[in-house]
Amino acid sequence: MKREVPLAVLVAAGVLAAGCTGGGEHRKAASQSPRPTPTQAAPATVGPVTLPEDPAGLVTTIGRQIKAARAFHVQMTSMGEDGSSVRADGDVRTDTATPTAQLTISDEGRTHAVLLDGIVYVRNEGEEIEPGKPWARLARPDIGAARPTGTPEPQFSKQADDLQRTLKTLLDGVDEAFREITADTGLALVRNGSFTGKPVKEQVNGQEAQRYDGKTSTGALSSDPALKALDSGGVDTLPWSLWVDGKGLPQKFTVTMAGKARWEATYTRWGSPVTVQAPPANQVSGIQ
């Protein structure tokens, strides 16, 4: 693969998928399901709710409604200070025990990523890992933990050992990205922030929604590597706007990073059926 998957995009594309869980369950599932089966979210209907007036209460309600909706579609754009942009489109399920999502990421090329049963599949358009196999399969049991420094493993050649370490580094990054997705990074930003005014009714995505404007100190989320980096770089406050409909479902979320840097996501198709499936086995390359 000539171009690495932009992990920050994977983080941002599903920031509001609060109904999923990650971490240990993610890794356990990978070892138990070497070949994931297609999984579909059934249609769901979510009823109206009363939106709380405080950030923490609002986040709690949103998280509950997101899980009840079972699935959604996200379109995200990340704009840099230099005018560059990265876009991601994807479907996310929120009713599964382990993170389940499929994304298409567009910057200088197009990258497709699938997360299913703790296994990550990645494909860059126009590239192949090996002849006829454009998909890379990344699962921790296949790659294995990096050996302790100084511990010999004579069964591996140096080339194989280097490849294992490279793939483990990539999988660590992907794991961290999806853990941040399922840890509802976006909602954590709201939960730890404060409103800067009264909510305003607006139309967004064809829905009537309440717009909440607020700001959050980057220091309040020092456990988030991305926000910690911003804090270290002198960005101490992140202004944001969140649009929530009468069912407690997010419709749009924007965050101003620094200068012209901006992140924006819109959420649609709440409750619509979503099928996430692994690519055909004969098109997948992975360590066996």
Beta strands, then each sheet from edge to edge (+ up, - down):
strand 1: 39-41
strand 2: 71-79
strand 3: 85-93
strand 4: 100-106
strand 5: 110-116
strand 6: 119-124
strand 7: 135-138
strand 8: 194-195
strand 9: 200-204
strand 10: 207-217
strand 11: 237-245
strand 12: 250-256
strand 13: 262-268
strand 14: 274-276
strand 15: 284-285
sheet 1: 1+ 14-
sheet 2: 8+ 10- 11+ 12- 13+ 2- 3+ 4- 5+ 6- 7+ 15+
sheet 3: 8+ 10- 9+
end
